[in-house]
Amino acid sequence: MDKIFEKKYSVEVPKLILGYQEEEFLIEKDFFDQFELSPIEDGEVRVKARITKFNTHFDIIFEFSGYIMLECDRCMEPYPHQFSNSHRVIFTYDEKVEKETDDVVLIDRNNPLLSFVNEFYDFLVLEIPIRKVPAPSVHKCAPEILALIQNASGQSGDDDQEIDPRWNDLKNLKDK
């Protein structure tokens, strides 16, 4: 990973004082370009890092707000997926920690930079919904695409078609 890029999304440990401080980061297209197979190609996300420094660790709450560009599952057109959330991560020097987890990361005391690149990327990828179909107020698929989808799925809008008698009882339940 490019050192200039990594430094942009890091804090310098020697400059941090014991106690509470805040840092802000802006994540844009150039961030996602660094990841070869990233499912996110563009976006604008502001991250506020609320850092509490202790002698043995850093307790950090990352507050994310902004949008990432996703492709609609229906029409494959891009749309902005708005979100805001927060995640807490503890970066520790303590080698007695049995194992790293998602919210506890073991760091090297000799490294002057505390990089957040991997955490930012992971938290942003977790924002991608399983079903990427936005609300109509965010994005409307072209009517031609919706018509193609409806025709491909065999839906014609005619409720008067002859129905297999085995399904009549289910249709009656649906109509109630």
Buried (B, 14 or more C-beta within 10 A) or exposed (E): EEEEBBEBBBBEBEEBEEEEBEBEBEBEEEBBEBBEEBEBBBBBBEBBBBBBBEEEBBBBBBBBBBBBBBEBEBBEEEBBBEBEEEBEBBBBBEEEBEEEEEEBBBBEEEEEBBBBBEBBBEBBEEBEEEEBBBEEEEBBBEEEBEEEEEEEEEEEEEEEEEEEEEEEEEEEEEEE
